[in-house]
Amino acid sequence: MPTQVAPDCDIVVFGGTGDLAVRKLLPALYLRDNDGQLADGARIIAVSRAGLDTAGYRDKAAAEMRAFVPANAWNTAAVDRFTARLHHVTIDVLEHDGWHELTALLDAADGVRVFYLACAPSLFGPVCAGLQANGLTGERSRVVLEKPIGRDLASARRINDEVGAVFAEEQIFRIDHYLGKETVQNLVVLRFANALLEPLWNSGSIDHVQITVSEDIGVGGRVGYYDTSGALRDMVQNHLLQLLCLVAMEPPSRFEADAVRDEKLKVLQALRPLAGAEVHRDTVRGQYVAGLVDGKAVPGYAQELDGAASRTETFVALRAEVQNWRWAGVPFYLRTGKRLDRRASEIVVQFRPVPHSIFPGVGDEALAPNRLVLRLQPNEGMHLHLVTKEPGPGGVRLRGVPLNLSFADTFKSRTPDAYERLLMDVVRGDPTLFMRRDEVEAAWAWAEPILAAWKDSGTPPRRYSAGTSGPTAATTLIERDGRTWHDEEAI
């Protein structure tokens, strides 16, 4: 297919010298430019308090982003072309002056304006107010909000109100980069472009679903933010619930933004509420202590806080249910954590076992149920586990084997980073893979009672050693239902 060049645009990144810009945004835009998707006049304008001039910012960006761009995509001509698009403007967004340079830059162009708020959520409202006060908003303007949008329902509503006072809902793009991953998008295609699975996608055929986002790294330089957030706010309320929605949603009438988001909202509204005693029964929270990861000693969370005591969770496992006709009685097990034994993000759909074994000497328990594993990272792809006969004479010997779809092996091309896709969707004005206001608030309404119950209990998180699979209570959570976590390595 021919390359689709995005409309002429200015992408203004508030927090343009920060970690997100360096690790994700600038590399993603560089790769899109390298693939010919940025228009000739497109510019990237970084806004920060760093006091840099444009030449200094270009040098800084080229030096820092190299570590996050694939080596085979880095070449001098492409870097020079990309850095020529970069500008830097120094603004303290809490001050009323200092906006004139940005205004002058933007007034010189007439394309789409994308304002990417890669800054603290507390600044979302002031930034939008500053844009409005300086006449920088209009019909062709769009604003991108990074998570977390608030730390509870009240703060999320406040942020949505402040941003919504400046931008119309269709101009607001609440980003969840997990929705830009190829495997996540392929989940929608797998379900709704193939007749094979959809008739089985219900409680009659599916035993349970597992969603895991496991990290082997600690909080690192994010400890200040993380200690006020925790794993439920940082990962479950947004990433994991969005994945749950895509697994559980009904077929939308068409693949368009509001049709898809309407169906996701219905899933969030159908989640069984967890509060009080149910929280203590169906959730587990943990915090890592010192241990070994890949044979290397790593500190515990408290050590990263300079020894300060904290009840912030770095691990969450929970049992959720979607209370509707399709999913009644099917548990969804969610877990996420830091400093675990592997880095993996995956969705596991476990089908029900066959009702009876017809094979001599093979009991029902020996027939492993079919299992669909969608691997988001690393090595994106899908595995469908089936039971087959081992070749050879001497009777029927059964063995479970996977049908393996590796994106890298099948398509022989680089899998784009999620931010590459999502940034271009913003420029093109396609909000399908972004969250709507009512989705965000529905997710907070479900998560908030869990946070409240944890706080009221006064019980600290369960400790687990770095380099393990998490607290033993997480294993108990799923095994009391007669099930086990899917922890095998990538195939």
DRENDO-1510 file (C-alpha; in Angstrom, 1 decimal, always signed):
<recs>
REC; n; res; u; v; w
REC; 1; MET; +0.0; +0.0; +0.0 .
REC; 2; PRO; +1.3; +3.5; -0.7 .
REC; 3; THR; +2.5; +5.6; +2.3 .
REC; 4; GLN; -0.3; +7.7; +3.8 .
REC; 5; VAL; +1.1; +11.1; +4.5 .
REC; 6; ALA; -0.5; +12.8; +7.5 .
REC; 7; PRO; -1.9; +16.3; +7.1 .
REC; 8; ASP; +0.3; +19.2; +7.7 .
REC; 9; CYS; +0.6; +19.8; +11.4 .
REC; 10; ASP; +2.4; +21.3; +14.4 .
REC; 11; ILE; +2.8; +18.9; +17.3 .
REC; 12; VAL; +3.4; +20.9; +20.5 .
REC; 13; VAL; +4.7; +18.7; +23.4 .
REC; 14; PHE; +4.3; +20.2; +26.9 .
REC; 15; GLY; +7.0; +18.5; +28.8 .
REC; 16; GLY; +9.1; +18.2; +25.7 .
REC; 17; THR; +12.4; +17.6; +27.6 .
REC; 18; GLY; +10.9; +14.9; +29.9 .
REC; 19; ASP; +11.3; +11.2; +30.0 .
REC; 20; LEU; +8.2; +10.4; +28.0 .
REC; 21; ALA; +9.2; +12.7; +25.2 .
REC; 22; VAL; +12.7; +11.3; +25.0 .
REC; 23; ARG; +11.8; +7.6; +25.3 .
REC; 24; LYS; +8.6; +7.5; +23.3 .
REC; 25; LEU; +7.3; +10.6; +21.5 .
REC; 26; LEU; +10.4; +11.8; +19.7 .
REC; 27; PRO; +11.5; +8.3; +18.6 .
REC; 28; ALA; +8.0; +7.5; +17.4 .
REC; 29; LEU; +7.8; +10.7; +15.4 .
REC; 30; TYR; +11.3; +10.2; +14.0 .
REC; 31; LEU; +10.3; +6.7; +12.8 .
REC; 32; ARG; +7.1; +8.0; +11.2 .
REC; 33; ASP; +9.2; +10.7; +9.5 .
REC; 34; ASN; +11.6; +8.0; +8.3 .
REC; 35; ASP; +8.7; +6.1; +6.8 .
REC; 36; GLY; +7.5; +9.3; +4.9 .
REC; 37; GLN; +4.4; +9.9; +7.0 .
REC; 38; LEU; +5.1; +13.4; +8.2 .
REC; 39; ALA; +4.2; +16.2; +5.8 .
REC; 40; ASP; +7.1; +18.4; +4.6 .
REC; 41; GLY; +5.9; +21.3; +6.7 .
REC; 42; ALA; +5.2; +19.4; +9.9 .
REC; 43; ARG; +7.0; +20.7; +13.0 .
REC; 44; ILE; +7.5; +19.4; +16.6 .
REC; 45; ILE; +7.6; +22.2; +19.2 .
REC; 46; ALA; +8.8; +21.2; +22.6 .
REC; 47; VAL; +7.6; +23.4; +25.6 .
REC; 48; SER; +9.4; +23.2; +28.9 .
REC; 49; ARG; +11.0; +25.3; +31.6 .
REC; 50; ALA; +14.5; +24.2; +30.5 .
REC; 51; GLY; +15.6; +27.6; +29.1 .
REC; 52; LEU; +17.0; +26.0; +25.9 .
REC; 53; ASP; +17.2; +27.6; +22.5 .
REC; 54; THR; +16.1; +25.6; +19.5 .
REC; 55; ALA; +19.7; +24.7; +18.5 .
REC; 56; GLY; +20.4; +23.4; +21.9 .
REC; 57; TYR; +17.2; +21.4; +22.0 .
REC; 58; ARG; +18.0; +19.8; +18.6 .
REC; 59; ASP; +21.4; +18.7; +19.8 .
REC; 60; LYS; +20.0; +17.4; +23.1 .
REC; 61; ALA; +17.1; +15.5; +21.4 .
REC; 62; ALA; +19.4; +13.9; +18.8 .
REC; 63; ALA; +21.8; +12.7; +21.5 .
REC; 64; GLU; +19.2; +11.4; +23.9 .
REC; 65; MET; +16.7; +9.7; +21.6 .
REC; 66; ARG; +19.3; +7.6; +19.8 .
REC; 67; ALA; +19.2; +5.0; +22.6 .
REC; 68; PHE; +15.5; +4.4; +21.9 .
REC; 69; VAL; +15.6; +4.2; +18.1 .
REC; 70; PRO; +16.4; +0.8; +16.5 .
REC; 71; ALA; +19.9; +0.8; +15.3 .
REC; 72; ASN; +19.0; -0.1; +11.7 .
REC; 73; ALA; +16.6; +2.9; +11.5 .
REC; 74; TRP; +19.2; +5.5; +12.5 .
REC; 75; ASN; +21.0; +7.3; +9.8 .
REC; 76; THR; +22.5; +10.8; +9.6 .
REC; 77; ALA; +20.4; +12.1; +6.7 .
REC; 78; ALA; +17.1; +11.1; +8.4 .
REC; 79; VAL; +18.2; +12.5; +11.8 .
REC; 80; ASP; +19.2; +15.8; +10.2 .
REC; 81; ARG; +15.8; +16.0; +8.4 .
REC; 82; PHE; +13.9; +15.2; +11.6 .
REC; 83; THR; +15.8; +17.5; +13.9 .
REC; 84; ALA; +15.2; +20.4; +11.5 .
REC; 85; ARG; +11.6; +20.0; +12.4 .
REC; 86; LEU; +12.3; +20.5; +16.1 .
REC; 87; HIS; +11.8; +23.8; +18.0 .
REC; 88; HIS; +11.9; +24.7; +21.7 .
REC; 89; VAL; +9.9; +27.3; +23.6 .
REC; 90; THR; +10.5; +28.1; +27.3 .
REC; 91; ILE; +7.2; +28.6; +29.1 .
REC; 92; ASP; +6.1; +28.2; +32.8 .
REC; 93; VAL; +2.5; +27.2; +32.2 .
REC; 94; LEU; +1.5; +28.5; +35.6 .
REC; 95; GLU; +2.6; +32.0; +34.7 .
REC; 96; HIS; +0.5; +34.3; +32.4 .
REC; 97; ASP; +3.4; +35.5; +30.4 .
REC; 98; GLY; +6.0; +33.7; +28.3 .
REC; 99; TRP; +3.5; +32.4; +25.7 .
REC; 100; HIS; +4.3; +35.0; +23.0 .
REC; 101; GLU; +7.0; +32.9; +21.3 .
REC; 102; LEU; +4.7; +29.9; +21.0 .
REC; 103; THR; +1.9; +32.1; +19.6 .
REC; 104; ALA; +4.3; +33.6; +17.0 .
REC; 105; LEU; +5.4; +30.1; +15.9 .
REC; 106; LEU; +1.9; +28.7; +15.6 .
REC; 107; ASP; +0.5; +31.8; +13.9 .
REC; 108; ALA; +3.0; +31.3; +11.1 .
REC; 109; ALA; +1.3; +28.0; +10.1 .
REC; 110; ASP; -2.2; +26.9; +9.1 .
REC; 111; GLY; -2.3; +23.1; +9.6 .
REC; 112; VAL; -3.6; +20.8; +12.4 .
REC; 113; ARG; -2.4; +21.8; +15.9 .
REC; 114; VAL; -1.8; +18.9; +18.2 .
REC; 115; PHE; -1.1; +19.8; +21.9 .
REC; 116; TYR; +0.4; +16.8; +23.6 .
REC; 117; LEU; +0.3; +17.1; +27.4 .
REC; 118; ALA; +3.2; +15.0; +28.5 .
REC; 119; CYS; +3.2; +16.7; +31.9 .
REC; 120; ALA; +1.6; +16.2; +35.4 .
REC; 121; PRO; -2.2; +15.8; +35.3 .
REC; 122; SER; -2.4; +18.8; +37.7 .
REC; 123; LEU; -1.2; +20.9; +34.8 .
REC; 124; PHE; -3.7; +19.8; +32.2 .
REC; 125; GLY; -6.2; +22.5; +33.2 .
REC; 126; PRO; -3.7; +25.3; +33.4 .
REC; 127; VAL; -2.1; +24.4; +30.0 .
REC; 128; CYS; -5.5; +24.3; +28.3 .
REC; 129; ALA; -6.5; +27.6; +29.9 .
REC; 130; GLY; -3.2; +29.2; +28.8 .
REC; 131; LEU; -3.8; +27.9; +25.2 .
REC; 132; GLN; -7.3; +29.5; +25.2 .
REC; 133; ALA; -6.2; +32.8; +26.7 .
REC; 134; ASN; -3.5; +33.1; +24.0 .
REC; 135; GLY; -5.9; +32.3; +21.2 .
REC; 136; LEU; -4.2; +29.1; +20.2 .
REC; 137; THR; -7.2; +26.8; +20.1 .
REC; 138; GLY; -9.6; +26.4; +17.2 .
REC; 139; GLU; -11.5; +23.8; +15.1 .
REC; 140; ARG; -8.3; +22.2; +13.9 .
REC; 141; SER; -6.8; +21.9; +17.3 .
REC; 142; ARG; -6.5; +18.7; +19.3 .
REC; 143; VAL; -5.3; +17.9; +22.8 .
REC; 144; VAL; -3.7; +14.6; +23.9 .
REC; 145; LEU; -4.0; +13.7; +27.6 .
REC; 146; GLU; -1.5; +11.2; +29.1 .
REC; 147; LYS; -2.6; +8.9; +31.9 .
REC; 148; PRO; -3.3; +9.0; +34.7 .
REC; 149; ILE; -6.3; +11.2; +34.3 .
REC; 150; GLY; -6.7; +12.0; +38.0 .
REC; 151; ARG; -6.1; +9.8; +41.0 .
REC; 152; ASP; -9.8; +9.1; +41.8 .
REC; 153; LEU; -13.2; +9.8; +40.3 .
REC; 154; ALA; -13.5; +13.4; +41.7 .
REC; 155; SER; -10.1; +14.5; +40.3 .
REC; 156; ALA; -10.8; +12.8; +37.0 .
REC; 157; ARG; -14.0; +14.7; +36.7 .
REC; 158; ARG; -12.3; +17.9; +37.6 .
REC; 159; ILE; -9.6; +17.4; +34.9 .
REC; 160; ASN; -12.2; +16.5; +32.3 .
REC; 161; ASP; -14.2; +19.6; +33.2 .
REC; 162; GLU; -11.2; +21.9; +33.0 .
REC; 163; VAL; -10.1; +20.5; +29.6 .
REC; 164; GLY; -13.7; +20.2; +28.4 .
REC; 165; ALA; -14.1; +24.0; +29.1 .
REC; 166; VAL; -11.6; +24.6; +26.3 .
REC; 167; PHE; -11.8; +21.7; +23.9 .
REC; 168; ALA; -14.9; +19.9; +22.6 .
REC; 169; GLU; -15.0; +16.2; +23.4 .
REC; 170; GLU; -14.2; +15.2; +19.8 .
REC; 171; GLN; -11.0; +17.2; +20.1 .
REC; 172; ILE; -9.8; +15.4; +23.3 .
REC; 173; PHE; -7.6; +12.3; +22.8 .
REC; 174; ARG; -7.1; +10.4; +26.1 .
REC; 175; ILE; -4.2; +8.1; +25.2 .
REC; 176; ASP; -3.7; +4.6; +26.4 .
REC; 177; HIS; -0.7; +3.3; +24.5 .
REC; 178; TYR; -1.7; -0.4; +25.1 .
REC; 179; LEU; -4.6; +0.2; +22.6 .
REC; 180; GLY; -2.0; +1.1; +19.9 .
REC; 181; LYS; -0.2; -2.3; +20.2 .
REC; 182; GLU; -0.6; -4.5; +17.1 .
REC; 183; THR; -1.7; -7.5; +19.1 .
REC; 184; VAL; -4.4; -5.5; +20.8 .
REC; 185; GLN; -5.8; -4.2; +17.5 .
REC; 186; ASN; -5.5; -7.7; +16.1 .
REC; 187; LEU; -7.7; -8.9; +18.9 .
REC; 188; VAL; -10.6; -6.9; +17.4 .
REC; 189; VAL; -9.8; -8.3; +13.9 .
REC; 190; LEU; -9.5; -11.8; +15.2 .
REC; 191; ARG; -12.9; -11.6; +16.9 .
REC; 192; PHE; -14.9; -9.7; +14.2 .
REC; 193; ALA; -13.2; -10.6; +10.9 .
REC; 194; ASN; -13.2; -14.4; +11.4 .
REC; 195; ALA; -16.3; -16.6; +11.7 .
REC; 196; LEU; -14.3; -19.3; +13.6 .
REC; 197; LEU; -14.1; -17.8; +17.1 .
REC; 198; GLU; -17.1; -15.5; +17.6 .
REC; 199; PRO; -19.6; -18.3; +18.1 .
REC; 200; LEU; -17.4; -19.7; +20.9 .
REC; 201; TRP; -16.7; -16.3; +22.5 .
REC; 202; ASN; -19.1; -16.7; +25.5 .
REC; 203; SER; -19.6; -18.4; +28.8 .
REC; 204; GLY; -20.7; -21.6; +27.0 .
REC; 205; SER; -17.2; -22.2; +25.6 .
REC; 206; ILE; -14.8; -20.1; +27.6 .
REC; 207; ASP; -13.8; -21.2; +31.1 .
REC; 208; HIS; -11.9; -18.0; +32.2 .
REC; 209; VAL; -9.7; -15.2; +30.9 .
REC; 210; GLN; -6.4; -14.0; +32.3 .
REC; 211; ILE; -4.8; -10.6; +31.6 .
REC; 212; THR; -1.2; -10.2; +32.8 .
REC; 213; VAL; +1.2; -7.2; +32.5 .
REC; 214; SER; +4.4; -8.3; +34.2 .
REC; 215; GLU; +7.5; -6.1; +34.4 .
REC; 216; ASP; +11.0; -7.2; +35.6 .
REC; 217; ILE; +12.1; -3.6; +36.3 .
REC; 218; GLY; +11.4; -1.6; +39.4 .
REC; 219; VAL; +10.0; +2.0; +39.7 .
REC; 220; GLY; +13.5; +3.5; +39.1 .
REC; 221; GLY; +13.4; +7.3; +38.6 .
REC; 222; ARG; +9.6; +7.3; +38.8 .
REC; 223; VAL; +9.5; +6.6; +42.5 .
REC; 224; GLY; +8.2; +10.1; +43.4 .
REC; 225; TYR; +5.2; +9.7; +41.1 .
REC; 226; TYR; +4.7; +6.0; +41.8 .
REC; 227; ASP; +4.5; +6.3; +45.5 .
REC; 228; THR; +1.5; +8.6; +45.2 .
REC; 229; SER; -0.1; +6.3; +42.6 .
REC; 230; GLY; +0.5; +2.5; +42.9 .
REC; 231; ALA; -0.2; -0.4; +40.6 .
REC; 232; LEU; -4.0; -0.1; +40.7 .
REC; 233; ARG; -4.0; +3.5; +39.6 .
REC; 234; ASP; -1.0; +3.2; +37.3 .
REC; 235; MET; -1.9; +0.0; +35.4 .
REC; 236; VAL; -5.3; -1.6; +36.3 .
REC; 237; GLN; -7.6; +1.4; +36.1 .
REC; 238; ASN; -6.5; +2.1; +32.6 .
REC; 239; HIS; -4.4; -0.5; +30.7 .
REC; 240; LEU; -5.8; -3.7; +32.1 .
REC; 241; LEU; -9.4; -2.6; +32.1 .
REC; 242; GLN; -9.1; -1.4; +28.5 .
REC; 243; LEU; -7.8; -4.8; +27.5 .
REC; 244; LEU; -10.7; -6.5; +29.4 .
REC; 245; CYS; -13.1; -4.3; +27.5 .
REC; 246; LEU; -11.7; -5.4; +24.1 .
REC; 247; VAL; -12.0; -9.0; +25.1 .
REC; 248; ALA; -15.5; -8.8; +26.5 .
REC; 249; MET; -17.3; -6.2; +24.4 .
REC; 250; GLU; -20.1; -7.0; +22.0 .
REC; 251; PRO; -19.6; -6.5; +18.2 .
REC; 252; PRO; -19.9; -2.8; +17.4 .
REC; 253; SER; -22.1; -2.0; +14.4 .
REC; 254; ARG; -19.0; -0.7; +12.6 .
REC; 255; PHE; -15.4; +0.0; +13.4 .
REC; 256; GLU; -15.8; +3.7; +14.2 .
REC; 257; ALA; -14.9; +5.6; +17.3 .
REC; 258; ASP; -18.2; +6.0; +19.1 .
REC; 259; ALA; -19.5; +2.6; +18.0 .
REC; 260; VAL; -16.4; +0.9; +19.5 .
REC; 261; ARG; -16.3; +3.1; +22.6 .
REC; 262; ASP; -20.1; +2.6; +23.3 .
REC; 263; GLU; -19.5; -1.2; +23.5 .
REC; 264; LYS; -16.4; -0.7; +25.8 .
REC; 265; LEU; -18.4; +1.5; +28.1 .
REC; 266; LYS; -21.1; -1.2; +28.4 .
REC; 267; VAL; -18.5; -3.7; +29.7 .
REC; 268; LEU; -17.2; -1.2; +32.3 .
REC; 269; GLN; -20.8; -0.6; +33.5 .
REC; 270; ALA; -21.4; -4.4; +33.7 .
REC; 271; LEU; -18.4; -5.1; +35.9 .
REC; 272; ARG; -19.4; -6.6; +39.2 .
REC; 273; PRO; -18.7; -4.0; +41.9 .
REC; 274; LEU; -15.9; -4.8; +44.4 .
REC; 275; ALA; -16.3; -3.2; +47.8 .
REC; 276; GLY; -15.8; -4.1; +51.5 .
REC; 277; ALA; -15.3; -7.8; +52.2 .
REC; 278; GLU; -15.4; -8.6; +48.5 .
REC; 279; VAL; -12.2; -6.6; +48.0 .
REC; 280; HIS; -10.4; -8.6; +50.6 .
REC; 281; ARG; -11.6; -11.8; +49.1 .
REC; 282; ASP; -11.0; -11.1; +45.4 .
REC; 283; THR; -8.0; -8.8; +45.3 .
REC; 284; VAL; -4.3; -9.1; +46.3 .
REC; 285; ARG; -1.8; -6.3; +46.6 .
REC; 286; GLY; +1.9; -6.7; +47.1 .
REC; 287; GLN; +5.1; -4.8; +47.4 .
REC; 288; TYR; +8.5; -6.1; +46.3 .
REC; 289; VAL; +11.5; -6.5; +48.6 .
REC; 290; ALA; +15.1; -7.1; +47.7 .
REC; 291; GLY; +15.8; -10.1; +45.5 .
REC; 292; LEU; +17.5; -11.4; +42.4 .
REC; 293; VAL; +16.4; -10.5; +38.8 .
REC; 294; ASP; +18.4; -12.3; +36.0 .
REC; 295; GLY; +20.9; -13.3; +38.6 .
REC; 296; LYS; +21.6; -9.7; +39.8 .
REC; 297; ALA; +20.8; -8.4; +43.2 .
REC; 298; VAL; +18.2; -5.6; +43.1 .
REC; 299; PRO; +16.8; -3.4; +45.9 .
REC; 300; GLY; +13.4; -3.5; +47.4 .
REC; 301; TYR; +10.8; -0.8; +47.0 .
REC; 302; ALA; +11.5; +0.7; +50.5 .
REC; 303; GLN; +15.2; +0.9; +49.6 .
REC; 304; GLU; +14.3; +2.9; +46.5 .
REC; 305; LEU; +12.4; +5.2; +48.8 .
REC; 306; ASP; +15.5; +5.7; +50.8 .
REC; 307; GLY; +14.2; +3.4; +53.5 .
REC; 308; ALA; +10.9; +5.2; +54.0 .
REC; 309; ALA; +7.9; +3.0; +55.0 .
REC; 310; SER; +5.2; +2.9; +52.4 .
REC; 311; ARG; +1.9; +1.1; +51.8 .
REC; 312; THR; +1.9; +1.7; +48.1 .
REC; 313; GLU; +1.3; -1.5; +46.1 .
REC; 314; THR; +3.7; -2.5; +43.3 .
REC; 315; PHE; +1.6; -5.6; +42.5 .
REC; 316; VAL; -2.1; -6.2; +42.1 .
REC; 317; ALA; -4.0; -9.4; +41.3 .
REC; 318; LEU; -7.8; -9.5; +41.2 .
REC; 319; ARG; -10.8; -11.5; +40.1 .
REC; 320; ALA; -13.4; -9.6; +38.1 .
REC; 321; GLU; -16.7; -10.6; +36.6 .
REC; 322; VAL; -18.7; -9.1; +33.7 .
REC; 323; GLN; -22.3; -9.4; +34.6 .
REC; 324; ASN; -24.1; -9.8; +31.3 .
REC; 325; TRP; -25.5; -12.7; +29.3 .
REC; 326; ARG; -22.4; -13.4; +27.3 .
REC; 327; TRP; -20.0; -13.6; +30.2 .
REC; 328; ALA; -22.1; -14.6; +33.3 .
REC; 329; GLY; -20.0; -17.0; +35.4 .
REC; 330; VAL; -16.7; -16.4; +33.6 .
REC; 331; PRO; -14.0; -15.0; +35.9 .
REC; 332; PHE; -11.5; -12.5; +34.5 .
REC; 333; TYR; -8.2; -12.7; +36.4 .
REC; 334; LEU; -6.1; -9.6; +36.2 .
REC; 335; ARG; -2.6; -9.1; +37.5 .
REC; 336; THR; +0.3; -6.7; +37.1 .
REC; 337; GLY; +3.5; -6.0; +39.0 .
REC; 338; LYS; +7.0; -4.7; +39.0 .
REC; 339; ARG; +10.2; -6.6; +39.8 .
REC; 340; LEU; +8.7; -9.9; +38.7 .
REC; 341; ASP; +10.4; -12.9; +37.1 .
REC; 342; ARG; +9.7; -11.9; +33.6 .
REC; 343; ARG; +8.7; -9.1; +31.3 .
REC; 344; ALA; +5.5; -10.1; +29.5 .
REC; 345; SER; +2.1; -8.7; +28.6 .
REC; 346; GLU; -0.5; -11.2; +27.5 .
REC; 347; ILE; -4.2; -12.1; +27.3 .
REC; 348; VAL; -5.0; -15.8; +27.8 .
REC; 349; VAL; -8.5; -17.1; +26.8 .
REC; 350; GLN; -8.9; -20.5; +28.4 .
REC; 351; PHE; -11.7; -22.6; +26.7 .
REC; 352; ARG; -13.7; -25.2; +28.5 .
REC; 353; PRO; -12.4; -28.8; +28.5 .
REC; 354; VAL; -14.0; -31.5; +26.2 .
REC; 355; PRO; -16.8; -33.2; +28.1 .
REC; 356; HIS; -15.5; -36.7; +27.7 .
REC; 357; SER; -12.4; -38.5; +26.5 .
REC; 358; ILE; -13.0; -41.2; +23.8 .
REC; 359; PHE; -9.3; -42.3; +23.7 .
REC; 360; PRO; -8.4; -45.5; +25.5 .
REC; 361; GLY; -6.1; -44.9; +28.5 .
REC; 362; VAL; -6.5; -41.1; +28.3 .
REC; 363; GLY; -8.6; -39.7; +31.0 .
REC; 364; ASP; -10.6; -36.4; +30.8 .
REC; 365; GLU; -7.9; -34.7; +33.0 .
REC; 366; ALA; -5.2; -35.5; +30.5 .
REC; 367; LEU; -6.8; -33.6; +27.7 .
REC; 368; ALA; -5.5; -30.1; +28.1 .
REC; 369; PRO; -8.2; -27.5; +27.3 .
REC; 370; ASN; -7.7; -25.3; +24.2 .
REC; 371; ARG; -6.1; -22.0; +25.0 .
REC; 372; LEU; -5.6; -18.8; +23.0 .
REC; 373; VAL; -2.7; -16.7; +24.1 .
REC; 374; LEU; -2.3; -13.1; +22.7 .
REC; 375; ARG; +1.2; -11.8; +23.4 .
REC; 376; LEU; +1.5; -8.1; +23.5 .
REC; 377; GLN; +5.1; -8.0; +24.5 .
REC; 378; PRO; +7.8; -9.1; +23.9 .
REC; 379; ASN; +7.6; -11.0; +20.6 .
REC; 380; GLU; +4.1; -9.9; +19.6 .
REC; 381; GLY; +1.9; -12.6; +18.3 .
REC; 382; MET; -0.8; -15.2; +19.0 .
REC; 383; HIS; -0.6; -18.9; +20.0 .
REC; 384; LEU; -3.6; -21.3; +19.8 .
REC; 385; HIS; -2.9; -24.3; +21.9 .
REC; 386; LEU; -4.5; -27.5; +20.6 .
REC; 387; VAL; -4.3; -31.2; +21.3 .
REC; 388; THR; -2.9; -33.4; +18.6 .
REC; 389; LYS; -1.7; -37.0; +18.1 .
REC; 390; GLU; +2.0; -37.6; +18.2 .
REC; 391; PRO; +3.2; -39.2; +15.0 .
REC; 392; GLY; +4.0; -42.9; +14.9 .
REC; 393; PRO; +2.5; -46.4; +15.5 .
REC; 394; GLY; +1.7; -48.0; +18.8 .
REC; 395; GLY; -1.6; -46.4; +19.8 .
REC; 396; VAL; -2.9; -42.9; +20.2 .
REC; 397; ARG; -0.5; -40.6; +22.1 .
REC; 398; LEU; -1.8; -37.1; +22.7 .
REC; 399; ARG; +0.2; -33.9; +23.0 .
REC; 400; GLY; -0.6; -30.2; +23.4 .
REC; 401; VAL; +1.0; -28.1; +20.7 .
REC; 402; PRO; +0.7; -24.4; +19.8 .
REC; 403; LEU; -0.2; -23.0; +16.4 .
REC; 404; ASN; +2.1; -20.0; +16.5 .
REC; 405; LEU; +1.5; -16.7; +14.7 .
REC; 406; SER; +4.6; -14.5; +15.2 .
REC; 407; PHE; +4.2; -11.1; +13.7 .
REC; 408; ALA; +7.9; -10.7; +13.1 .
REC; 409; ASP; +8.2; -14.1; +11.3 .
REC; 410; THR; +4.9; -13.8; +9.4 .
REC; 411; PHE; +5.0; -10.2; +8.2 .
REC; 412; LYS; +8.8; -9.9; +7.9 .
REC; 413; SER; +8.7; -6.2; +8.9 .
REC; 414; ARG; +9.3; -4.1; +12.0 .
REC; 415; THR; +6.4; -3.9; +14.3 .
REC; 416; PRO; +5.7; -0.2; +14.9 .
REC; 417; ASP; +5.6; +1.1; +18.4 .
REC; 418; ALA; +2.2; +1.9; +19.7 .
REC; 419; TYR; +3.0; +5.6; +19.9 .
REC; 420; GLU; +3.8; +5.7; +16.2 .
REC; 421; ARG; +0.2; +4.6; +15.4 .
REC; 422; LEU; -1.5; +6.7; +18.0 .
REC; 423; LEU; +0.3; +9.9; +17.2 .
REC; 424; MET; -0.7; +9.7; +13.5 .
REC; 425; ASP; -4.3; +8.9; +14.5 .
REC; 426; VAL; -4.4; +12.1; +16.5 .
REC; 427; VAL; -3.0; +14.1; +13.5 .
REC; 428; ARG; -5.6; +12.4; +11.2 .
REC; 429; GLY; -8.4; +13.0; +13.7 .
REC; 430; ASP; -9.3; +9.3; +14.4 .
REC; 431; PRO; -10.2; +8.8; +18.1 .
REC; 432; THR; -11.2; +5.1; +17.8 .
REC; 433; LEU; -8.2; +3.9; +19.9 .
REC; 434; PHE; -8.6; +6.6; +22.5 .
REC; 435; MET; -10.7; +6.8; +25.6 .
REC; 436; ARG; -13.9; +8.8; +25.9 .
REC; 437; ARG; -14.7; +10.8; +29.0 .
REC; 438; ASP; -17.4; +8.4; +30.2 .
REC; 439; GLU; -15.1; +5.4; +29.8 .
REC; 440; VAL; -12.4; +7.0; +32.1 .
REC; 441; GLU; -15.0; +8.0; +34.7 .
REC; 442; ALA; -16.7; +4.5; +34.6 .
REC; 443; ALA; -13.3; +2.9; +35.2 .
REC; 444; TRP; -12.6; +5.1; +38.2 .
REC; 445; ALA; -16.1; +4.5; +39.6 .
REC; 446; TRP; -15.2; +0.7; +39.6 .
REC; 447; ALA; -11.7; +1.1; +40.9 .
REC; 448; GLU; -12.3; +3.7; +43.6 .
REC; 449; PRO; -14.1; +1.3; +46.1 .
REC; 450; ILE; -11.1; -1.0; +45.9 .
REC; 451; LEU; -8.7; +1.8; +46.9 .
REC; 452; ALA; -11.0; +2.8; +49.7 .
REC; 453; ALA; -11.3; -0.7; +51.1 .
REC; 454; TRP; -7.5; -1.1; +51.1 .
REC; 455; LYS; -7.1; +2.2; +52.9 .
REC; 456; ASP; -9.7; +1.4; +55.5 .
REC; 457; SER; -8.2; -2.0; +56.2 .
REC; 458; GLY; -4.9; -0.6; +57.4 .
REC; 459; THR; -3.3; -3.8; +56.2 .
REC; 460; PRO; +0.1; -3.3; +54.4 .
REC; 461; PRO; +0.7; -4.9; +51.0 .
REC; 462; ARG; +2.0; -8.4; +51.1 .
REC; 463; ARG; +5.7; -8.7; +50.5 .
REC; 464; TYR; +7.2; -10.6; +47.6 .
REC; 465; SER; +10.9; -11.0; +46.7 .
REC; 466; ALA; +12.0; -9.3; +43.5 .
REC; 467; GLY; +12.5; -11.9; +40.7 .
REC; 468; THR; +9.5; -14.0; +41.7 .
REC; 469; SER; +6.0; -14.2; +40.3 .
REC; 470; GLY; +4.5; -12.1; +43.1 .
REC; 471; PRO; +2.9; -12.8; +46.5 .
REC; 472; THR; +1.8; -16.4; +47.2 .
REC; 473; ALA; -1.7; -15.0; +47.9 .
REC; 474; ALA; -2.1; -14.3; +44.2 .
REC; 475; THR; -1.6; -18.0; +43.5 .
REC; 476; THR; -4.2; -18.8; +46.1 .
REC; 477; LEU; -6.6; -16.3; +44.5 .
REC; 478; ILE; -6.8; -18.3; +41.3 .
REC; 479; GLU; -6.2; -21.8; +42.7 .
REC; 480; ARG; -9.1; -21.7; +45.0 .
REC; 481; ASP; -11.2; -21.7; +41.8 .
REC; 482; GLY; -9.3; -24.8; +40.6 .
REC; 483; ARG; -7.3; -22.8; +38.0 .
REC; 484; THR; -3.6; -21.8; +37.6 .
REC; 485; TRP; -1.8; -18.7; +36.2 .
REC; 486; HIS; -0.4; -19.1; +32.8 .
REC; 487; ASP; +3.3; -18.5; +33.3 .
REC; 488; GLU; +5.1; -20.3; +30.5 .
REC; 489; GLU; +7.8; -18.5; +28.5 .
REC; 490; ALA; +7.2; -17.2; +25.0 .
REC; 491; ILE; +7.2; -19.9; +22.3 .
</recs>
